[in-house]
Structure formats: C-alpha cells, structure tokens
Amino acid sequence: MFKQPKLTVVGAGPGDVDLITIKGVKTLASANVILYDALVDDTLLEYAPNAEHIFVGKRRGCYAYEQDQINELIVSRAFSHGHVVRLKGGDPFVFGRGAEEMEYAAAQGIEVAMVPGVSSSVSVPASQHIPVTKRGSSESFWVITGTTKEHKLSTDVHLAAKSNATVVILMGMSKLGAIVDLFKQEGKDDTPIAIIQNGTRENEKVGVGTITTIQKEVAKQELKNPAIIIIGDVVKHRERIMELQKNHSQNDLPEYPSKKVQHHKLDIKGL
C-alpha cells in the first residue's frame, strides 16, 4: 500500500514532557517513523507506539548520525514508510537545524510541515522565575548561539555585551570565560547572570551570581552543558520572588489541602 512521503518537524519543548504542544502529540501519533535527538525525553515516544523509533542525536561528543546522514535517512524513510517525524528539543527553528532538514526534504519532492515547540531560550529562564523582559529592567532580549559551526564564540555576543538588553546564550558553556571577559570589558562586572542546566527537568541545576562571581559558582556546582546562560538585570526577579515567598511563608497562610504534582499522559483519542 502506497504511503504519501511526508516530513513533519516537531518541537518537543525544553525538556519537561508536559511542555510539548497538543498538536505535537497528535503529530507523533500519526507518525510512521520518528527520528529523535538526545535532548528529547524518550517518554514522548510512547505517543507513537506503532512507529519506528530511531535515535539520531549526539551524546558525550559522539554522533549517532552526521547531519548529511540524517538528511538522507529522512528522505529514504519518507519514501519507504510514509510520514516521518523529526522530533527535536525546544523549537526546531531556534538553532535546531529544522529549517535545513525541511529544505533538503522538500528538494527531494517530499511534503513538509512544521509544528513549533516551546523554545528553551525563554521557557527555561521563565521556569526559574526569570523573565527575558520586564518593565524597568529590560526592553528587549538577544538569543544567541554561544558556539558557531566553526566552534568559535559568536560575534553577536560582542554586540550584545554593549547593549542594555537581556542576553540569552545557548550552547555557550565552553565559551563562558570569553563571555565573562567581554562583559567585563564593557564595565559590567556586577551584572547579574544565571546558568540553568537541564532546564525544566528533574535533574535541573541553577547557578546565580554576577559576571565577576559566576565562574566560581559554576565550579562549585559543577555546571555544564546542556545549559542556558542568562545575563541581565531580569535575573534579579528570581531573587525578588524568592524573598517575597519567604516573607509570606506557609505559616502565615491559610491551610489548603496540598496536591502532589504529577505528569499525566494525554489521551490523544479524546483530543
């Protein structure tokens, strides 16, 4: 039976499985093949029990597939199996190479579609009470890749360090020393900075400090990739929220029955 070849690139969200979109879940259910990355929680594969699951991500510096091989795999599986879902962490159009894969597939005559995901660039800071914009603190924000394809620090970081905007840097931990030096050169030694590792996941770790102190905090907590770096006065909002919550402790509030937060698998048949 002929199956129409199709590629759908789906954003899985920042890490917490509950942060995938409903449309993303529905798309997984319709897949014949799923190619998924290392930053994707494989619990999401339960939404596609009848599909072929292929891990194509990178772990500990080792690639299961090179990008050219992934492109070819998308095309070959689309023609042999039908609907291929490329499941990628965060939003595939934010440093996710989703656009490149769609372009390659479309050039081979394959129908393509895209389901946006919740980007880690804004959702991971938000999950730790850090807004990327806040009235009186930041009127705009930069989202920058810390490491270019040439494995160098992006020149945009130089420009961002000169601005008053919030700066969010992805894939930048290996360049943290150079990033800190750039901000020091702009006289921003006391600028708040936060680093969030494994954002929204159970093993999440957070380090907060200033441009001057953050490297000591990183060493103390042994922070490493995958992590997001947030630089700017908005980082202070997290401390402000924590202070307010501490001042209004549970002892000062009426008693309500507590509920344990649980993750629930969506029943896609009812959607």
SERO-4910 file (N, C-alpha, C, O; in steps of 0.05 Angstrom, whole numbers):
BEGIN
 pado doro    nc1    nc2    nc3   cac1   cac2   cac3    cc1    cc2    cc3    oc1    oc2    oc3
  Met    A     17    -24      0      0      0      0     18     25      0     35     28     17
  Phe    A     13     43    -19     29     67    -21     23     87      2      0     92      9
  Lys    A     45     97     14     42    117     35     55    143     26     78    143     18
  Gln    A     40    165     27     50    190     18     74    199     35     72    201     59
  Pro    A     97    203     21    121    212     36    117    240     48    109    258     34
  Lys    A    123    243     73    119    268     87    139    271    110    145    252    123
  Leu    A    148    295    114    165    302    137    151    323    154    143    344    143
  Thr    A    148    318    180    139    339    198    160    343    219    168    324    234
  Val    A    170    367    221    190    374    242    174    383    267    158    402    265
  Val    A    179    370    289    163    376    313    181    385    336    201    372    342
  Gly    A    173    407    349    188    416    373    178    402    398    154    403    404
  Ala    A    196    390    412    189    375    436    188    392    461    179    382    482
  Gly    A    196    417    460    197    434    483    224    432    498    241    418    489
  Pro    A    226    446    520    252    449    533    262    424    549    286    423    555
  Gly    A    246    405    555    255    382    570    232    368    584    229    344    582
  Asp    A    216    383    600    193    372    614    174    361    593    165    376    575
  Val    A    166    336    595    149    323    574    122    337    572    109    335    551
  Asp    A    113    350    594     87    363    593     87    388    577     66    400    572
  Leu    A    111    397    569    113    422    554    113    419    524    118    438    509
  Ile    A    108    395    514    103    392    485     75    401    480     58    400    497
  Thr    A     70    411    456     43    421    449     24    398    443     33    376    436
  Ile    A     -2    403    445    -22    383    438    -19    375    409    -22    352    402
  Lys    A    -14    395    392    -10    389    363     14    371    359     14    353    342
  Gly    A     35    375    375     58    358    373     52    329    380     61    311    367
  Val    A     35    325    401     27    299    410     11    285    388     15    262    381
  Lys    A     -8    300    376    -24    289    354     -7    281    330    -12    260    317
  Thr    A     13    297    325     31    291    302     47    266    307     51    249    289
  Leu    A     56    262    332     71    238    339     54    213    334     63    192    325
  Ala    A     28    215    341     10    193    338      6    184    309     -1    162    304
  Ser    A     10    203    291      5    198    263     31    189    248     30    184    224
  Ala    A     53    187    263     79    182    250     83    152    244     73    135    258
  Asn    A     97    147    222    106    120    216    135    116    226    143     93    233
  Val    A    150    137    226    178    137    235    183    162    251    174    184    244
  Ile    A    198    159    273    206    183    289    237    183    291    249    163    301
  Leu    A    249    204    283    278    209    287    280    229    309    271    252    307
  Tyr    A    293    222    331    293    239    355    322    245    364    340    229    360
  Asp    A    325    268    377    351    278    386    356    271    416    339    261    430
  Ala    A    381    276    424    389    270    451    375    286    472    371    276    495
  Leu    A    367    311    466    354    328    486    324    322    489    310    335    504
  Val    A    314    303    474    286    296    475    282    273    495    296    253    495
  Asp    A    263    277    514    256    256    533    242    234    518    221    238    506
  Asp    A    254    210    519    243    188    502    216    178    513    204    161    500
  Thr    A    207    189    535    180    183    544    159    192    523    138    180    521
  Leu    A    166    213    508    148    223    488    143    202    466    123    204    451
  Leu    A    161    183    463    158    163    442    134    144    448    124    130    430
  Glu    A    124    145    473    101    129    480     76    138    465     56    123    463
  Tyr    A     76    163    455     54    173    440     53    161    411     34    165    396
  Ala    A     74    147    404     76    135    378     85    106    380    107     99    371
  Pro    A     69     89    393     78     61    399     81     44    374     96     24    375
  Asn    A     68     51    352     70     34    328     90     45    308     94     32    287
  Ala    A    103     67    314    122     78    295    150     67    300    156     56    322
  Glu    A    167     68    280    195     61    283    209     84    297    206    107    288
  His    A    225     79    318    239    100    332    269     98    327    281     77    331
  Ile    A    281    120    317    309    120    311    323    143    325    316    166    320
  Phe    A    342    137    342    357    158    356    379    168    337    396    153    327
  Val    A    379    194    333    398    207    315    414    230    328    425    246    315
  Gly    A    413    230    355    425    252    369    454    249    376    467    230    367
  Lys    A    465    268    391    493    268    400    494    265    430    479    279    445
  Arg    A    511    247    440    515    244    468    544    241    474    559    225    461
  Arg    A    554    257    494    582    256    502    601    259    479    621    246    477
  Gly    A    594    277    460    611    283    438    611    264    415    625    267    395
  Cys    A    594    243    417    592    223    396    566    226    381    544    229    392
  Tyr    A    568    226    354    544    229    337    534    201    329    549    185    319
  Ala    A    508    196    333    497    172    323    496    173    292    500    153    279
  Tyr    A    490    197    282    489    202    253    500    230    248    495    249    264
  Glu    A    515    234    227    523    260    218    499    274    205    479    260    198
  Gln    A    499    300    202    476    314    192    468    305    163    445    302    157
  Asp    A    488    300    146    483    291    119    469    264    120    451    258    103
  Gln    A    476    247    139    464    221    142    435    223    151    417    208    143
  Ile    A    430    242    169    403    247    179    385    256    156    363    246    153
  Asn    A    396    274    140    380    284    116    373    261     98    350    259     90
  Glu    A    392    243     92    386    221     75    367    201     88    350    189     74
  Leu    A    369    198    114    352    179    128    323    189    128    304    174    125
  Ile    A    319    215    131    293    227    129    280    221    102    257    212    100
  Val    A    295    225     81    285    221     54    279    191     49    258    185     38
  Ser    A    298    174     55    294    145     50    270    134     65    255    118     55
  Arg    A    268    142     91    245    132    107    219    144     98    198    130     99
  Ala    A    219    168     89    194    180     79    184    165     55    160    160     52
  Phe    A    201    157     36    193    143     12    186    114     18    170    102      5
  Ser    A    199    102     39    194     74     44    172     70     65    158     49     65
  His    A    168     89     83    149     85    105    126    105    105    104     99    116
  Gly    A    130    129     94    108    149     94    115    173    111    133    189    104
  His    A    101    176    133    103    200    150    127    198    169    127    181    187
  Val    A    147    215    165    170    216    183    167    241    201    162    263    191
  Val    A    170    237    227    170    260    246    198    263    256    211    245    266
  Arg    A    208    287    252    235    294    263    230    309    289    222    332    289
  Leu    A    235    295    312    229    306    338    254    318    350    274    305    355
  Lys    A    252    345    355    276    360    364    269    376    389    247    384    393
  Gly    A    289    379    406    285    393    431    279    423    427    287    435    406
  Gly    A    265    435    445    258    463    444    241    469    420    222    455    414
  Asp    A    248    491    405    235    497    380    255    492    358    277    503    358
  Pro    A    248    476    338    267    468    317    278    491    300    298    488    286
  Phe    A    264    514    301    273    537    285    291    556    301    299    577    291
  Val    A    297    549    326    315    565    343    340    548    347    342    533    366
  Phe    A    360    552    329    385    537    330    381    507    330    396    492    342
  Gly    A    360    498    316    354    469    316    358    455    289    354    431    288
  Arg    A    366    469    268    371    458    242    346    446    229    348    432    209
  Gly    A    323    452    241    298    442    229    294    453    201    284    439    184
  Ala    A    300    479    197    296    491    171    313    478    149    304    474    127
  Glu    A    338    470    156    356    457    137    344    430    129    345    423    105
  Glu    A    334    415    148    324    388    142    298    390    125    294    373    107
  Met    A    281    410    131    257    413    115    265    421     86    252    411     67
  Glu    A    284    438     83    292    447     57    303    423     40    297    421     17
  Tyr    A    319    406     53    331    383     40    309    364     30    309    354      8
  Ala    A    290    359     49    268    340     42    250    352     20    242    337      1
  Ala    A    244    377     21    227    390      1    240    389    -26    227    386    -47
  Ala    A    267    391    -27    282    390    -52    280    362    -65    285    359    -89
  Gln    A    274    342    -49    271    315    -59    241    308    -66    235    285    -71
  Gly    A    224    328    -65    196    324    -72    179    315    -49    157    305    -54
  Ile    A    188    317    -25    173    308     -1    157    330     11    167    353     14
  Glu    A    132    325     17    115    345     31    127    350     58    135    332     72
  Val    A    128    375     66    139    382     92    120    399    109    103    414     98
  Ala    A    122    396    135    106    412    154    122    417    179    142    403    183
  Met    A    113    436    195    128    442    219    108    448    242     89    462    239
  Val    A    114    436    266     98    441    290    117    455    309    136    443    320
  Pro    A    113    481    314    130    496    332    131    484    360    112    471    369
  Gly    A    153    488    374    156    479    401    161    502    420    166    524    412
  Val    A    159    497    446    165    517    466    195    520    468    209    501    475
  Ser    A    205    543    461    234    547    459    247    548    487    236    562    505
  Ser    A    268    534    490    283    535    516    294    562    522    299    569    545
  Ser    A    298    578    501    311    605    505    294    623    523    305    640    537
  Val    A    268    620    523    251    636    541    238    620    562    232    630    584
  Ser    A    232    594    557    217    578    576    234    569    599    224    567    622
  Val    A    259    563    594    277    554    616    282    576    636    280    572    660
  Pro    A    289    600    627    291    622    646    264    627    661    264    631    685
  Ala    A    242    626    646    216    631    659    210    610    680    198    617    701
  Ser    A    218    585    676    213    564    696    227    569    722    220    558    743
  Gln    A    248    586    721    263    594    745    257    623    753    273    637    766
  His    A    233    633    744    224    660    751    242    682    740    246    703    753
  Ile    A    254    677    717    270    698    704    257    705    678    257    690    658
  Pro    A    244    729    676    232    738    651    254    749    633    273    761    643
  Val    A    251    746    607    271    757    589    267    787    585    285    802    578
  Thr    A    242    797    590    237    825    590    221    832    615    205    816    625
  Lys    A    225    856    625    210    865    649    210    895    649    232    908    645
  Arg    A    187    908    653    186    936    652    205    949    673    204    941    696
  Gly    A    221    967    664    241    980    681    267    966    682    287    977    693
  Ser    A    269    941    672    294    926    672    305    920    645    329    923    640
  Ser    A    287    912    627    297    904    600    274    908    580    252    899    583
  Glu    A    281    922    558    262    927    537    264    908    514    247    908    496
  Ser    A    285    892    514    289    873    492    307    850    501    319    852    522
  Phe    A    310    830    484    328    809    491    341    797    466    330    797    444
  Trp    A    366    788    469    381    774    448    380    744    455    381    736    478
  Val    A    377    728    434    381    699    437    404    691    417    401    695    393
  Ile    A    426    682    428    450    678    413    461    650    417    460    640    439
  Thr    A    471    638    396    486    613    399    514    620    409    528    638    397
  Gly    A    523    607    430    550    613    440    572    603    423    594    615    423
  Thr    A    567    582    409    588    569    392    578    567    364    557    554    359
  Thr    A    593    578    345    586    576    317    594    549    305    607    533    319
  Lys    A    588    545    280    595    520    267    625    517    264    636    495    260
  Glu    A    640    540    266    669    539    266    680    535    294    704    537    298
  His    A    662    531    314    669    526    342    682    551    355    698    549    373
  Lys    A    673    574    345    682    599    356    659    614    370    636    607    365
  Leu    A    666    633    387    646    649    400    633    667    380    647    681    365
  Ser    A    606    668    380    592    685    361    599    714    365    601    724    387
  Thr    A    604    728    342    610    757    344    586    773    354    590    795    363
  Asp    A    562    761    353    539    775    363    540    779    394    528    798    405
  Val    A    555    762    407    559    765    436    573    791    442    567    805    462
  His    A    592    798    425    607    824    428    587    847    427    589    866    443
  Leu    A    569    846    408    549    868    404    529    868    428    522    889    438
  Ala    A    521    845    435    501    843    457    512    854    483    498    866    499
  Ala    A    538    849    488    550    858    513    550    889    515    552    900    537
  Lys    A    547    903    493    547    932    492    518    943    497    515    967    503
  Ser    A    498    926    496    471    935    498    460    933    526    474    923    544
  Asn    A    436    943    530    423    941    556    402    918    557    387    915    576
  Ala    A    402    903    536    382    881    533    390    857    550    413    854    557
  Thr    A    370    840    555    376    814    567    390    797    545    382    798    522
  Val    A    410    782    553    425    766    535    421    736    543    429    728    565
  Val    A    410    721    525    407    692    529    425    677    510    423    681    486
  Ile    A    443    661    521    463    647    505    458    617    507    459    606    529
  Leu    A    454    604    484    452    575    483    478    563    474    493    575    459
  Met    A    484    539    484    508    525    476    533    542    481    551    543    464
  Gly    A    535    555    504    556    573    509    575    566    532    593    582    539
  Met    A    570    544    545    586    537    569    616    535    564    632    542    581
  Ser    A    623    524    541    651    521    535    665    548    530    689    549    529
  Lys    A    649    568    525    659    595    520    653    615    543    655    639    540
  Leu    A    646    604    566    638    621    588    660    641    596    654    664    601
  Gly    A    685    632    597    707    650    604    709    674    585    712    697    594
  Ala    A    706    669    559    707    690    539    683    708    541    686    733    538
  Ile    A    660    697    547    636    713    550    638    732    574    632    756    572
  Val    A    647    722    596    651    738    620    671    761    614    667    783    623
  Asp    A    693    754    600    713    775    594    701    797    577    708    821    581
  Leu    A    684    790    558    671    811    542    655    830    558    655    854    554
  Phe    A    639    819    577    622    836    593    639    853    613    631    876    619
  Lys    A    661    842    622    679    858    639    691    881    624    694    903    635
  Gln    A    697    877    599    709    898    582    689    921    578    697    944    573
  Glu    A    663    915    581    642    936    579    635    948    606    616    963    608
  Gly    A    651    941    627    646    952    653    622    940    667    609    953    684
  Lys    A    615    915    661    590    903    672    597    880    691    584    860    692
  Asp    A    617    885    707    626    865    727    604    856    746    603    833    754
  Asp    A    586    875    753    565    869    773    539    861    761    519    858    775
  Thr    A    538    857    735    513    849    721    505    821    730    522    803    729
  Pro    A    480    817    738    471    791    746    472    771    723    467    778    700
  Ile    A    477    746    729    478    725    709    468    699    722    474    693    745
  Ala    A    453    683    707    444    657    717    450    636    696    450    642    672
  Ile    A    457    612    705    462    590    687    444    567    696    444    559    720
  Ile    A    428    557    678    409    535    684    416    511    667    415    511    643
  Gln    A    423    490    681    430    464    668    406    445    669    392    443    689
  Asn    A    401    432    647    378    413    645    352    426    653    337    415    669
  Gly    A    347    449    641    323    465    648    297    450    646    293    436    626
  Thr    A    280    453    665    253    441    668    253    411    673    231    399    675
  Arg    A    276    399    675    277    371    681    281    366    711    287    384    726
  Glu    A    278    341    719    280    334    747    309    338    757    313    344    781
  Asn    A    329    336    740    357    339    748    367    367    742    391    371    738
  Glu    A    349    387    741    356    415    736    374    425    758    371    420    782
  Lys    A    394    441    750    412    455    768    414    484    760    414    491    737
  Val    A    416    502    781    416    531    776    439    544    791    444    538    814
  Gly    A    454    560    776    475    576    789    470    605    783    465    613    760
  Val    A    471    622    804    465    651    801    488    667    813    499    660    834
  Gly    A    496    688    800    517    705    810    519    731    794    499    740    784
  Thr    A    543    742    793    548    765    776    569    757    755    581    735    757
  Ile    A    575    775    737    595    769    717    622    763    731    637    746    721
  Thr    A    627    776    753    652    771    767    653    744    782    674    731    783
  Thr    A    630    736    793    630    712    810    620    686    797    623    665    809
  Ile    A    609    688    774    594    664    763    612    640    758    604    618    760
  Gln    A    637    645    750    655    622    744    661    606    770    663    581    768
  Lys    A    662    619    792    666    604    818    641    588    824    643    565    834
  Glu    A    618    600    818    592    585    823    590    561    805    581    540    813
  Val    A    599    564    780    598    542    761    616    519    771    608    495    769
  Ala    A    639    526    780    658    506    790    647    492    815    649    468    819
  Lys    A    635    508    833    624    498    858    601    478    852    600    456    865
  Gln    A    584    484    833    561    467    828    566    447    805    549    430    799
  Glu    A    590    449    793    597    432    771    577    433    748    568    413    737
  Leu    A    570    458    741    550    463    719    564    458    692    587    465    688
  Lys    A    549    446    674    559    440    647    536    439    628    513    441    636
  Asn    A    542    434    603    521    430    583    505    405    588    515    386    600
  Pro    A    479    405    579    465    427    566    455    448    586    442    442    606
  Ala    A    462    473    580    455    494    598    450    520    582    459    523    560
  Ile    A    435    538    595    429    564    583    440    585    601    437    584    626
  Ile    A    452    606    589    463    628    604    445    652    600    438    659    577
  Ile    A    437    665    622    420    689    621    435    712    635    443    709    658
  Ile    A    438    734    621    453    757    631    436    782    631    425    788    610
  Gly    A    433    795    653    418    820    654    404    824    681    403    806    697
  Asp    A    394    848    685    380    855    710    356    838    715    347    835    738
  Val    A    344    826    694    320    809    699    325    786    717    307    775    729
  Val    A    351    778    719    358    755    736    350    762    765    345    744    781
  Lys    A    350    787    772    343    796    800    314    789    807    307    786    830
  His    A    297    786    786    269    780    791    266    753    806    249    750    823
  Arg    A    283    734    800    282    708    813    287    711    843    272    700    859
  Glu    A    307    727    850    313    731    878    290    746    892    283    741    915
  Arg    A    278    765    878    256    780    889    232    762    895    220    765    916
  Ile    A    226    745    877    203    726    881    209    707    905    192    702    921
  Met    A    234    698    906    241    680    929    239    695    955    231    683    975
  Glu    A    247    720    956    245    736    980    216    740    989    209    737   1012
  Leu    A    199    746    969    170    750    975    158    724    985    142    725   1004
  Gln    A    165    702    973    154    677    982    164    669   1010    149    657   1026
  Lys    A    189    676   1016    200    671   1042    186    688   1064    180    678   1086
  Asn    A    181    713   1057    168    731   1075    139    723   1081    128    728   1103
  His    A    126    710   1062     99    700   1066    100    670   1066     89    656   1048
  Ser    A    112    659   1086    116    630   1088     89    617   1093     68    630   1097
  Gln    A     90    590   1092     65    575   1095     52    579   1122     28    576   1126
  Asn    A     69    587   1142     58    591   1169     39    615   1170     23    618   1189
  Asp    A     42    633   1151     26    657   1150      2    655   1133    -15    674   1131
  Leu    A     -1    633   1119    -23    629   1100    -44    610   1110    -38    592   1126
  Pro    A    -68    613   1100    -89    593   1108    -81    565   1098    -67    563   1078
  Glu    A    -90    545   1112    -83    518   1104   -102    508   1082   -126    509   1085
  Tyr    A    -90    498   1061   -106    485   1040    -94    457   1035    -70    453   1039
  Pro    A   -111    439   1026   -100    412   1020    -79    413    999    -84    425    978
  Ser    A    -56    401   1004    -34    401    984    -39    379    964    -50    358    970
  Lys    A    -30    384    940    -33    364    919     -6    359    907      9    378    900
  Lys    A      1    334    903     27    327    891     24    331    861      5    320    848
  Val    A     43    345    849     43    349    820     52    324    806     73    313    813
  Gln    A     36    315    787     43    291    772     41    297    742     27    315    733
  His    A     57    282    728     56    284    699     35    264    689     35    241    697
  His    A     18    273    671     -3    255    661      0    253    631      3    272    616
  Lys    A     -1    229    621      0    224    593    -27    232    580    -48    223    589
  Leu    A    -26    248    559    -50    257    546    -64    234    532    -51    216    521
  Asp    A    -91    234    534   -106    215    519   -113    228    492   -131    244    490
  Ile    A    -97    221    471    -99    235    446   -126    228    432   -135    242    414
  Lys    A   -138    206    440   -163    198    427   -185    218    434   -205    221    419
  Gly    A   -182    231    457   -203    250    465   -198    278    455   -213    296    461
  Leu    A   -176    282    440   -169    309    431   -181    314    403   -177    336    392
***
